[in-house]
Amino acid sequence: MGQETSTTVLWRPTGPEELELVRQSGWRAWPPRLPEQPIFYPVLNEEYAIKIARDWNVPHSGVGYVTRFRVESEFLRRYPVQQAGGRTILELWVPAEELDEFNTHIVGQIEVTHEFRPSSEAPAR
């Protein structure tokens, strides 16, 4: 019997450009950060990811997505949980130069769980 790898579920709010790069990876990896993005911020709860996707990504990109993925729990121990506001506003701060290594510890695929568009449009199907 193989030993089960313990994983932690993370969420990431994202816009269409980043999501397209994730799709191109086969839903297996996050793309490199841009020069003005020194840190990759996955979040620890879905509600916080929904709020960012809806309230920030939609106005900035016209659409916001929430993604869910799993990472080996043992690997994540190197990233202390950061409280970025209220009690449930919890993030991990992964330095951009460590993102390739972070990606190798993703278990399974990155999946889209929610899609938000401006309220004047009909919901996407």
C-alpha positions as semicolon CSV with decimal commas, in nm:
position;residue;x (nm);y (nm);z (nm)
1;M;0,000;0,000;0,000
2;G;0,133;0,343;-0,093
3;Q;0,130;0,618;0,164
4;E;-0,138;0,879;0,102
5;T;-0,006;1,232;0,059
6;S;-0,186;1,477;0,282
7;T;-0,307;1,778;0,084
8;T;-0,441;2,122;0,166
9;V;-0,716;2,281;-0,043
10;L;-0,637;2,633;-0,160
11;W;-0,836;2,880;-0,367
12;R;-0,723;3,154;-0,601
13;P;-0,931;3,434;-0,748
14;T;-0,811;3,505;-1,100
15;G;-0,887;3,692;-1,416
16;P;-0,918;3,566;-1,774
17;E;-0,554;3,612;-1,877
18;E;-0,410;3,414;-1,588
19;L;-0,679;3,147;-1,625
20;E;-0,592;3,102;-1,992
21;L;-0,228;3,037;-1,896
22;V;-0,344;2,781;-1,638
23;R;-0,554;2,613;-1,909
24;Q;-0,249;2,603;-2,139
25;S;-0,058;2,420;-1,861
26;G;-0,319;2,142;-1,872
27;W;-0,474;2,281;-1,551
28;R;-0,157;2,179;-1,362
29;A;0,041;2,497;-1,293
30;W;0,023;2,868;-1,218
31;P;0,205;3,094;-1,465
32;P;0,516;3,293;-1,368
33;R;0,449;3,622;-1,195
34;L;0,484;3,947;-1,385
35;P;0,766;4,181;-1,274
36;E;0,520;4,388;-1,067
37;Q;0,392;4,071;-0,893
38;P;0,666;3,957;-0,653
39;I;0,432;3,724;-0,462
40;F;0,175;3,458;-0,555
41;Y;-0,122;3,472;-0,316
42;P;-0,338;3,162;-0,285
43;V;-0,609;3,198;-0,018
44;L;-0,731;2,955;0,247
45;N;-1,107;2,993;0,215
46;E;-1,353;3,002;-0,068
47;E;-1,559;3,296;0,063
48;Y;-1,254;3,525;0,053
49;A;-1,167;3,407;-0,300
50;I;-1,526;3,474;-0,414
51;K;-1,516;3,827;-0,271
52;I;-1,193;3,910;-0,457
53;A;-1,310;3,753;-0,785
54;R;-1,645;3,933;-0,771
55;D;-1,535;4,270;-0,627
56;W;-1,190;4,311;-0,784
57;N;-1,145;4,085;-1,089
58;V;-1,483;4,168;-1,246
59;P;-1,432;4,549;-1,245
60;H;-1,068;4,513;-1,361
61;S;-1,104;4,233;-1,618
62;G;-1,475;4,204;-1,696
63;V;-1,485;3,854;-1,548
64;G;-1,360;3,691;-1,230
65;Y;-1,300;3,325;-1,160
66;V;-1,248;3,128;-0,841
67;T;-1,019;2,829;-0,871
68;R;-0,963;2,543;-0,629
69;F;-0,656;2,322;-0,610
70;R;-0,470;2,096;-0,370
71;V;-0,108;2,120;-0,260
72;E;0,099;1,879;-0,052
73;S;0,046;1,990;0,308
74;E;0,405;1,911;0,411
75;F;0,540;2,144;0,141
76;L;0,306;2,429;0,245
77;R;0,450;2,438;0,596
78;R;0,726;2,667;0,468
79;Y;0,467;2,941;0,406
80;P;0,318;3,082;0,726
81;V;-0,050;3,173;0,703
82;Q;-0,087;3,551;0,665
83;Q;-0,392;3,727;0,806
84;A;-0,450;4,002;0,552
85;G;-0,747;4,163;0,724
86;G;-1,037;4,003;0,906
87;R;-1,038;3,666;1,078
88;T;-1,119;3,478;0,756
89;I;-0,892;3,678;0,524
90;L;-0,609;3,426;0,517
91;E;-0,344;3,394;0,247
92;L;-0,017;3,221;0,177
93;W;0,260;3,438;0,037
94;V;0,469;3,242;-0,212
95;P;0,767;3,439;-0,348
96;A;0,758;3,455;-0,729
97;E;1,093;3,279;-0,757
98;E;0,949;2,976;-0,572
99;L;0,639;2,939;-0,789
100;D;0,788;2,675;-1,020
101;E;0,869;2,459;-0,718
102;F;0,524;2,533;-0,568
103;N;0,365;2,409;-0,893
104;T;0,545;2,074;-0,865
105;H;0,363;2,015;-0,533
106;I;0,012;2,068;-0,675
107;V;-0,180;1,740;-0,654
108;G;-0,432;1,687;-0,933
109;Q;-0,573;1,967;-1,145
110;I;-0,663;2,329;-1,086
111;E;-1,040;2,362;-1,125
112;V;-1,273;2,657;-1,175
113;T;-1,546;2,662;-0,911
114;H;-1,712;3,001;-0,978
115;E;-1,735;3,256;-1,258
116;F;-1,853;3,613;-1,206
117;R;-1,946;3,875;-1,464
118;P;-2,092;4,224;-1,433
119;S;-2,445;4,201;-1,296
120;S;-2,587;4,369;-1,607
121;E;-2,501;4,057;-1,807
122;A;-2,680;3,727;-1,791
123;P;-2,493;3,460;-1,594
124;A;-2,244;3,262;-1,798
125;R;-2,342;2,907;-1,886
